Amino acid sequence: MTFDIASSSNDGELPDEELVSRALAGKKDAFTTLVRRHERRLFRFLAKNTNHDADVEDAMQQALLKAYVHLARYNPRWRFTTWLFTIALRELRSAARRRPPMSPLHATIDPVAPREQSFIDRDPGDLWLAARRLLTAPQYTALWLRYGEDLAVREVARVMSRPRVWVSVTLHRACATLRQTVPDPQTADQADDRHPAPSTGGLA
């Protein structure tokens, strides 16, 4: 399914909730505007949670399709992105389950995707790449949703289908791991001012 219908210029100025209402009223261009508004952010979120490009594409298509089909289930008390990310994360997990298991030969290969390997080699101190290497998958997902996507803890809990307490503890442990590994720029030697350590992005 594609969403290539031209949306009106006025739709682009409307909040997500109003666009959902218009889409439910039969105005398909309103949903097209929603897709265009959030597709890059959705792709980035999915790509941050897997090294398999095919899974990203599959999950993104399925998430947008299910969001369109089940739009009436959207609850406006949540941000539209929270609802969409919840669907997308489930689809990403489903795509991973459908993928054939790796052979023992491939299982020994570094799991970092080629598109990230060159970045790691060039800048191994990057916070998010360090997080990708050091944290468990749930820790990384929770951390990205909270600080990368700026979702509240309750929204992270909803996307991941976890209790808020679990999210809080997971974030705390993830940040503790990064603090122990990634240099804090505020404590870096003044002689290295020309090459400061990367910011930890407000992770506390």
C-alpha positions, 0 to 999 in steps of 0.5 A: 500500500502506498500513500502518495496522494497529494495533501493540501497545504492547510493539512500540514499546519494541523496537529496530528489529532486533527489529521486523524479525525479528518482521515477517519472522516474519509479525507485520505490526504490527511493520513498522507500528511501524517505519513509524510510528517513522521516517516523519517522519524519512524525509519530512524527509530526502526533503523536504530533497533536492528542491523537488518535493512529488510526488516526496517522496510518490512516493519515500516510498511506493515506499521503504516498499513496497520495504522491506516487500517486501525486508525479508529483505535488511536487514543488521542490521550497519547501522542500519535508517534507513541501509538505509531512507534508501538505498532512499528516495534511489534512489526519489527519483532515480527519481521525478526521472527520471520527471518531465517536463523543465521548459520554458525558461520554467520553467527560469528561475524561482528553484528554491526552493520556495514553502514555503521562499521565505517562510522565506528572506525572513524569516531569510536567515541560517539555516544549512540554507537557506544550504546549500540555496542554496550547495552542490551537491545531493551536498554538501547530501545528504551534509551533511544525512545527516551532521549533520542525521540524525547518520549516521556517514561510513560510513553516509552513504557507504552511503546515497549509494553513494559511497566513504568518502573521497568523503564525507569530502572532500565534507563538508570542502568543504561545510563550508569553503563554509559557513564562508566564507559563514555568519557564525560566532556566536562571532566576532560583534560583542558588540553584536549579542548580542540578535540572535546569528547562527545556530549552525553546528550543529557543522559542522567 
